[in-house]
Amino acid sequence: MTAGRTVTVLGSTGSVGTQTVELLAANPERFRVRALVGGRNVALLAEQARALHAEWAVISDEAAAGALQAALAGSGVRMAAGRAAVIEAAGLGADWTMAAITGAAGLEPTLAAVRGGRAVALANKEALVCAGEVMLDAVRAHGATLLPCDSEHNAIFQAMADGNRSAIDKIVLTASGGPFRTASREEMARAGPEAALKHPVWSMGAKISIDSATMMNKGLELIEAARLFDLPGSMIDVLVHPQSVIHGMVCYRDGSVLAQLGSPDMRVPISHTLAWPERMATTAPRLDLAALGRLEFSAPDPERFPALRLAREALVAGAGAPAVLSAANEVAVEAFLARRIGFLDIADIAARVLDVMGAPEADSLQSVLALDREARAQAAMFCNLCERPAA
């Protein structure tokens, strides 16, 4: 590994960001932090910046500028605030950038990092789901390297290390099945946020946890995989694997199947991208297959988890359909977490918005963001129609 590799972390105060910071703190001789970008958590951002001796600490909430300046007083860390500052930090030209700002808010910063022409670790699904054509065009134009950080895509990336893509029959993404893997539709219809947030394996943020419960997360990952690995949806399967030990598999035409196994700990794929093309030590738990005893697999139920079908339809439709799906889902998830709609309404609302908007053009970042706004407005309207009376 190159000594003193420069690093920027976009979304350092989120789940993936904090684990990235943990790995950086454990290897201070290997990395020099150019910028840390957080959302609203001033105290945590300042603590991270001090611990890592970051050059810059940037808070996206402009109203928090004064608080961040006070928290960094005497540290020597420079600070900035607001949307423009976030994008500027993303484009500083670090050797390696973690793109972990979730949702549409992460599109412009991720694109700025890609235009820097260095390595970008993708933990923001929306970069390829919503703006895949735009992002991949920028990767080619600027010679950037995309390193997948989702555990499933990282597993496929590792299993395809020989680069012999012409020999691939299909790839398989695995899903834990979430908290409702064995629940009936009736149970899912009654479920509130507390039940949906109880992921049986992974520790994640609220939005991603709900996406896992609906399996929309896997649907978006399917779209992302198609674009990341340049494969049609027909060559991408999804299997429910409750132990979450096998994260992805590549099936080759000779009958061989290469799988990547590891503990369900995001530090594993993060460290792989951070050290790539080498590897680095982590404190992630080691697998004990004898203690595990067995590994189970099953096909996902399309009736209970319609989000997978919606994602495949959006991928086939192409153009802006995946962006519409992602935006509508995000609004519906927020409404569910606020107890305004039911759990099963999430996928239903996303489907309605897709029906209304179809697959409009999305050939620029501006058009993608415009689609995102329109889809959110449509989803908000459908959420109002589905809104449950206050208890």
ZASE-668958 format. One line per field, with one value per residue (C-alpha): residue number from 1; x, y, z. Coordinates in pm, 1 decimal, always signed. Layout:
BEGIN
figu <- c(NUM, ...);
xx <- c(X, ...);
yy <- c(Y, ...);
zz <- c(Z, ...);
***
This chain:
BEGIN
figu <- c(1, 2, 3, 4, 5, 6, 7, 8, 9, 10, 11, 12, 13, 14, 15, 16, 17, 18, 19, 20, 21, 22, 23, 24, 25, 26, 27, 28, 29, 30, 31, 32, 33, 34, 35, 36, 37, 38, 39, 40, 41, 42, 43, 44, 45, 46, 47, 48, 49, 50, 51, 52, 53, 54, 55, 56, 57, 58, 59, 60, 61, 62, 63, 64, 65, 66, 67, 68, 69, 70, 71, 72, 73, 74, 75, 76, 77, 78, 79, 80, 81, 82, 83, 84, 85, 86, 87, 88, 89, 90, 91, 92, 93, 94, 95, 96, 97, 98, 99, 100, 101, 102, 103, 104, 105, 106, 107, 108, 109, 110, 111, 112, 113, 114, 115, 116, 117, 118, 119, 120, 121, 122, 123, 124, 125, 126, 127, 128, 129, 130, 131, 132, 133, 134, 135, 136, 137, 138, 139, 140, 141, 142, 143, 144, 145, 146, 147, 148, 149, 150, 151, 152, 153, 154, 155, 156, 157, 158, 159, 160, 161, 162, 163, 164, 165, 166, 167, 168, 169, 170, 171, 172, 173, 174, 175, 176, 177, 178, 179, 180, 181, 182, 183, 184, 185, 186, 187, 188, 189, 190, 191, 192, 193, 194, 195, 196, 197, 198, 199, 200, 201, 202, 203, 204, 205, 206, 207, 208, 209, 210, 211, 212, 213, 214, 215, 216, 217, 218, 219, 220, 221, 222, 223, 224, 225, 226, 227, 228, 229, 230, 231, 232, 233, 234, 235, 236, 237, 238, 239, 240, 241, 242, 243, 244, 245, 246, 247, 248, 249, 250, 251, 252, 253, 254, 255, 256, 257, 258, 259, 260, 261, 262, 263, 264, 265, 266, 267, 268, 269, 270, 271, 272, 273, 274, 275, 276, 277, 278, 279, 280, 281, 282, 283, 284, 285, 286, 287, 288, 289, 290, 291, 292, 293, 294, 295, 296, 297, 298, 299, 300, 301, 302, 303, 304, 305, 306, 307, 308, 309, 310, 311, 312, 313, 314, 315, 316, 317, 318, 319, 320, 321, 322, 323, 324, 325, 326, 327, 328, 329, 330, 331, 332, 333, 334, 335, 336, 337, 338, 339, 340, 341, 342, 343, 344, 345, 346, 347, 348, 349, 350, 351, 352, 353, 354, 355, 356, 357, 358, 359, 360, 361, 362, 363, 364, 365, 366, 367, 368, 369, 370, 371, 372, 373, 374, 375, 376, 377, 378, 379, 380, 381, 382, 383, 384, 385, 386, 387, 388, 389, 390, 391);
xx <- c(+0.0, +120.4, +236.9, +42.3, -252.8, -480.8, -842.2, -1172.9, -1482.6, -1818.8, -2077.2, -1827.8, -2089.1, -2317.4, -2298.2, -2050.6, -1861.9, -1801.4, -1668.2, -1441.3, -1311.8, -1247.2, -1027.2, -841.6, -779.1, -632.5, -384.6, -262.1, +72.2, -96.2, -348.7, -366.7, -718.6, -793.0, -1159.1, -1438.6, -1792.7, -2084.6, -2453.1, -2574.7, -2380.7, -2135.8, -1996.0, -1912.2, -1765.6, -1539.7, -1431.5, -1344.9, -1156.5, -947.8, -871.3, -762.8, -591.8, -804.0, -721.0, -1089.6, -1413.3, -1725.7, -2083.7, -2364.0, -2602.4, -2500.4, -2676.8, -2428.4, -2123.0, -2080.3, -2111.8, -1854.2, -1611.6, -1639.6, -1596.1, -1276.9, -1123.5, -750.9, -735.6, -581.8, -857.7, -1013.4, -1390.2, -1660.6, -2036.6, -2312.2, -2383.4, -2117.7, -1853.7, -1953.4, -1909.6, -1579.1, -1449.8, -1554.2, -1349.9, -1030.0, -857.9, -789.2, -633.7, -935.9, -1282.0, -1556.0, -1890.6, -2131.9, -2378.1, -2708.6, -2993.7, -3003.9, -2800.6, -2498.1, -2515.5, -2332.3, -2055.8, -1999.0, -1981.1, -1732.2, -1515.5, -1533.3, -1427.3, -1115.8, -1006.5, -897.5, -1043.3, -1400.2, -1549.0, -1922.5, -2147.9, -2412.9, -2643.9, -2808.5, -2490.4, -2544.9, -2914.7, -3032.9, -2750.8, -2582.1, -2528.0, -2403.0, -2173.0, -2025.5, -1965.6, -1771.4, -1572.8, -1465.5, -1394.9, -1179.9, -1018.4, -1161.3, -1178.3, -1506.2, -1463.6, -1793.5, -1841.8, -2179.4, -2101.1, -2276.1, -2111.5, -1777.3, -1815.5, -1883.8, -1590.0, -1360.7, -1495.9, -1441.4, -1082.2, -946.3, -1139.2, -1263.8, -1613.0, -1680.6, -1677.7, -1954.6, -2290.4, -2453.8, -2391.1, -2588.3, -2659.0, -2759.6, -3016.1, -3071.2, -3447.0, -3470.1, -3700.0, -4000.9, -3834.3, -4093.8, -4377.1, -4714.6, -4849.4, -5102.9, -4824.9, -4632.7, -4942.1, -4969.5, -4597.9, -4480.6, -4136.5, -4005.0, -4054.9, -3924.2, -3608.3, -3510.4, -3271.0, -3167.4, -2806.3, -2678.9, -2653.8, -2755.6, -2924.2, -3304.3, -3362.5, -3143.0, -3296.0, -3646.0, -3522.8, -3388.5, -3724.3, -3907.6, -3619.1, -3611.6, -3249.7, -3183.7, -3378.5, -3167.6, -2855.2, -2965.2, -2984.7, -2650.6, -2489.7, -2617.9, -2449.2, -2138.0, -2057.1, -2218.9, -2457.5, -2824.2, -3076.3, -3130.7, -2777.4, -2833.3, -3009.3, -3108.5, -3110.0, -3227.9, -2947.1, -3040.0, -2692.1, -2546.3, -2211.6, -2193.7, -2230.9, -2216.2, -2137.6, -2014.6, -2125.5, -1899.8, -1984.2, -1766.9, -1987.1, -1754.8, -1904.0, -1679.3, -1824.3, -1694.0, -1758.5, -1712.5, -1869.0, -2164.2, -1948.4, -1917.1, -1556.0, -1465.6, -1577.6, -1475.4, -1123.7, -1104.2, -1171.6, -954.3, -648.4, -717.1, -536.1, -379.7, -550.3, -538.6, -609.8, -941.8, -1091.4, -1401.0, -1502.7, -1354.4, -1586.7, -1629.8, -1803.4, -1811.2, -1998.4, -2235.0, -2321.4, -2524.0, -2586.9, -2940.2, -3068.6, -3412.0, -3572.7, -3733.8, -4115.8, -4239.0, -4580.9, -4451.9, -4159.2, -4282.3, -3996.2, -3768.7, -4011.6, -4039.4, -3661.5, -3635.3, -3909.0, -3730.8, -3402.1, -3567.0, -3745.9, -3414.2, -3361.8, -3493.2, -3712.4, -3460.0, -3425.5, -3803.4, -3821.1, -3546.0, -3692.2, -4046.5, -3922.8, -3725.1, -4033.0, -4249.4, -3994.2, -3988.6, -4369.0, -4366.8, -4107.9, -4332.2, -4622.2, -4821.9, -4850.5, -4835.2, -4541.0, -4697.4, -4783.3, -4411.8, -4379.2, -4733.3, -4656.4, -4332.6, -4526.5, -4787.1, -4523.0, -4350.5, -4684.2, -4744.9, -4395.2, -4266.2, -3906.6, -3827.7, -3484.5, -3205.1, -2896.3, -2756.5, -2725.8, -2972.8, -3234.6, -3179.2, -3227.8, -3538.5, -3680.4, -3596.8, -3794.8, -4093.7, -4097.9, -4080.3, -4375.3, -4577.2, -4485.0, -4579.8, -4922.2, -4977.1, -4856.2, -5123.2, -5388.0, -5269.1, -5220.0, -5347.0, -5547.0, -5353.1, -5384.9);
yy <- c(+0.0, +347.6, +523.0, +829.9, +767.1, +1070.8, +1006.9, +1194.4, +1053.9, +1179.3, +1096.2, +1038.4, +1061.5, +792.6, +417.8, +340.9, +663.1, +593.7, +246.4, +396.4, +645.5, +356.6, +184.3, +507.0, +570.6, +221.9, +286.8, +646.6, +579.2, +467.1, +744.1, +1120.7, +1260.9, +1551.0, +1603.1, +1462.4, +1555.9, +1514.1, +1596.6, +1752.4, +1579.7, +1857.0, +1694.5, +1365.7, +1535.7, +1753.2, +1451.9, +1258.8, +1549.7, +1601.4, +1229.9, +1191.8, +1533.0, +1602.7, +1901.3, +1991.4, +1923.4, +2010.7, +2010.7, +2006.6, +2194.4, +2557.0, +2660.2, +2446.2, +2640.9, +2835.0, +2527.7, +2339.6, +2630.1, +2640.7, +2263.9, +2275.6, +2579.6, +2534.4, +2205.9, +2341.4, +2174.0, +2406.7, +2404.6, +2488.0, +2447.1, +2422.2, +2237.7, +2410.6, +2328.7, +1960.6, +1941.3, +2129.0, +1886.3, +1591.0, +1726.8, +1790.4, +1509.9, +1265.1, +935.4, +753.7, +887.2, +710.4, +806.9, +737.0, +1027.4, +846.8, +941.3, +1196.9, +1432.2, +1215.2, +1241.7, +1571.1, +1502.5, +1152.5, +1290.4, +1553.8, +1278.3, +1073.6, +1375.8, +1388.1, +1074.9, +872.5, +575.6, +616.6, +363.1, +349.9, +308.0, +534.5, +314.0, +614.6, +702.8, +412.2, +344.3, +700.0, +845.7, +538.0, +666.5, +1003.7, +850.4, +583.6, +837.4, +1047.0, +741.7, +673.0, +1037.8, +1099.8, +759.0, +704.4, +365.7, +258.2, +25.4, -126.5, -101.5, -270.0, -613.5, -788.5, -592.2, -608.3, -986.8, -1005.5, -772.9, -1004.5, -1319.4, -1162.1, -1065.9, -1257.4, -1022.5, -1307.3, -1166.2, -1349.8, -1675.9, -1568.1, -1744.7, -1530.9, -1358.6, -1407.6, -1143.2, -1272.3, -1120.5, -1191.9, -1173.1, -904.5, -915.4, -1036.6, -1327.5, -1574.5, -1331.9, -1347.3, -1052.6, -1000.8, -971.9, -736.3, -521.1, -474.1, -413.1, -77.2, +84.1, -89.6, -434.6, -335.4, -182.6, -501.5, -640.9, -992.4, -966.5, -623.4, -300.1, -22.3, +315.5, +345.6, +395.8, +104.5, -116.6, -51.3, -111.3, -445.4, -531.0, -459.8, -605.2, -280.8, -267.1, -583.8, -449.1, -134.3, -347.8, -551.8, -233.7, -118.1, -455.1, -446.9, -111.4, -174.5, -507.3, -429.5, -726.8, -760.2, -823.8, -1174.1, -1261.8, -1145.1, -1367.1, -1299.3, -1566.2, -1533.7, -1646.6, -1575.7, -1639.9, -1356.4, -1532.6, -1571.0, -1218.3, -1288.4, -1557.6, -1568.1, -1867.7, -1951.8, -2135.2, -2432.2, -2499.9, -2337.7, -2109.4, -1863.1, -1718.1, -1459.0, -1537.5, -1319.8, -1206.0, -968.7, -668.9, -366.2, -316.3, -608.8, -456.8, -107.3, -226.4, -411.6, -92.1, +118.1, -104.8, -212.6, -363.4, -490.5, -596.8, -471.0, -616.2, -547.9, -646.9, -790.4, -1128.4, -1429.7, -1689.5, -2012.1, -2236.8, -2531.9, -2322.0, -2197.8, -2553.5, -2483.2, -2231.5, -2193.5, -2056.1, -1996.6, -1797.1, -1467.5, -1464.2, -1221.0, -1188.1, -1072.3, -876.4, -703.1, -450.0, -695.0, -714.8, -335.1, -302.6, -550.6, -365.9, -34.0, -183.0, -314.0, +19.0, +198.0, +572.6, +748.7, +466.2, +353.8, +715.6, +741.4, +416.1, +519.3, +863.7, +734.1, +463.2, +713.2, +930.7, +628.9, +498.2, +836.9, +832.9, +482.1, +577.3, +871.7, +623.8, +794.1, +485.8, +110.1, -115.6, -271.1, +76.1, +144.4, -78.0, +4.6, +378.1, +319.0, +113.2, +388.3, +652.1, +428.9, +379.3, +754.4, +865.0, +574.0, +598.7, +962.1, +1066.1, +1097.2, +1185.7, +1459.3, +1520.7, +1808.7, +1584.6, +1316.1, +1569.6, +1707.2, +1354.4, +1300.9, +1610.4, +1513.8, +1154.7, +1278.5, +1509.7, +1225.9, +992.2, +1254.4, +1285.4, +908.5, +900.0, +1158.9, +939.5, +636.8, +825.4, +649.2, +833.1, +922.9, +664.9);
zz <- c(+0.0, -85.7, +229.7, +323.5, +89.0, +105.7, +200.2, +205.3, +376.3, +253.8, +517.8, +798.7, +1074.9, +927.8, +979.8, +700.2, +765.1, +1134.0, +1053.0, +787.9, +1044.9, +1284.9, +1025.3, +949.2, +1318.1, +1354.5, +1071.0, +1115.1, +946.2, +623.4, +562.4, +560.6, +588.0, +359.6, +448.6, +660.4, +557.9, +795.9, +796.4, +1122.4, +1402.0, +1487.1, +1800.8, +1629.0, +1320.7, +1535.6, +1741.3, +1424.3, +1269.9, +1583.2, +1618.9, +1255.7, +1226.5, +921.3, +703.8, +663.6, +847.6, +649.2, +777.3, +521.8, +752.9, +700.9, +1021.1, +1216.2, +1096.7, +1419.9, +1637.1, +1429.6, +1438.9, +1817.2, +1848.1, +1640.1, +1809.4, +1861.3, +1668.4, +1349.4, +1147.7, +891.2, +863.4, +612.8, +591.5, +332.8, +11.3, -198.4, +63.6, +59.7, -317.8, -299.9, -35.3, -249.6, -538.5, -345.3, -534.3, -253.5, -359.9, -214.7, -137.9, +54.5, -101.2, +183.6, +169.9, +123.9, -105.2, -383.2, -161.8, -236.1, -615.9, -672.5, -417.3, -556.9, -910.9, -793.8, -644.0, -964.9, -1168.7, -953.7, -1139.5, -837.6, -644.6, -521.2, -279.1, -347.6, -47.8, -200.5, -411.1, -570.4, -760.1, -999.3, -944.1, -1014.2, -1219.3, -1361.6, -1714.3, -1591.6, -1331.4, -1559.4, -1836.4, -1583.5, -1468.0, -1825.9, -1906.2, -1597.4, -1553.7, -1206.0, -1034.6, -873.1, -576.4, -457.0, -83.3, -36.6, +102.4, -188.5, -468.6, -295.7, -277.5, -651.4, -718.0, -522.5, -688.9, -1033.2, -954.8, -1256.0, -1485.7, -1707.4, -1750.0, -2076.0, -1878.5, -1638.7, -1647.5, -1377.8, -1047.2, -725.6, -463.1, -123.0, +113.5, +480.7, +432.9, +700.8, +1005.0, +800.6, +622.6, +755.7, +833.5, +659.7, +460.1, +737.6, +995.8, +768.6, +718.5, +1096.8, +1153.6, +1282.7, +1256.8, +1569.3, +1418.1, +1075.1, +1221.6, +1407.9, +1151.5, +1253.7, +1135.4, +1028.1, +1224.9, +986.3, +969.3, +978.6, +606.2, +496.6, +766.7, +631.5, +275.5, +394.0, +550.5, +222.2, +16.8, -180.1, -71.1, -270.5, -565.8, -575.7, -536.6, -837.4, -1047.3, -911.4, -990.6, -1348.6, -1403.4, -1199.2, -1367.0, -1705.6, -1691.0, -1790.4, -1515.5, -1652.8, -1539.2, -1181.1, -927.1, -566.6, -295.2, +63.0, +292.9, +658.0, +801.8, +587.6, +561.6, +183.9, +48.0, -323.0, -576.3, -934.7, -1138.1, -1431.3, -1751.9, -1660.8, -1356.6, -1102.2, -838.6, -656.5, -337.6, -95.1, +271.0, +574.6, +897.7, +850.6, +938.3, +709.8, +815.0, +588.0, +254.0, +365.2, +446.4, +115.3, -78.5, +150.7, +105.7, -255.9, -438.9, -116.4, +207.4, +562.2, +904.6, +1079.1, +1411.9, +1241.2, +1391.5, +1217.2, +1071.7, +1265.3, +1013.9, +1252.2, +1507.2, +1236.6, +1145.0, +832.3, +558.0, +420.7, +90.5, -58.0, -336.0, -229.6, -219.9, -489.7, -325.6, +11.4, -132.8, -451.1, -435.7, -617.7, -909.6, -919.6, -935.8, -1221.7, -1409.9, -1355.9, -1478.4, -1796.7, -1854.0, -1817.2, -1858.9, -1546.5, -1412.6, -1145.7, -1026.5, -998.7, -802.2, -562.5, -490.9, -442.6, -208.0, -0.8, +54.7, +137.9, +389.0, +562.6, +580.9, +727.7, +990.1, +1080.1, +1118.3, +843.6, +620.4, +665.5, +588.8, +278.3, +147.8, +84.7, -221.7, -332.6, -340.5, -530.5, -785.7, -828.4, -890.0, -1146.3, -1323.5, -1338.2, -1441.2, -1649.1, -1774.7, -1864.4, -1990.0, -1732.8, -1935.1, -1710.7, -1340.0, -1373.2, -1534.6, -1269.1, -989.2, -1162.1, -1184.7, -820.1, -721.9, -935.1, -807.4, -449.2, -508.0, -660.3, -374.7, -116.0, -279.3, -267.0, +94.5, +179.6, +15.4, +214.5, +540.5, +848.1, +1112.0, +1425.8, +1699.3);
***
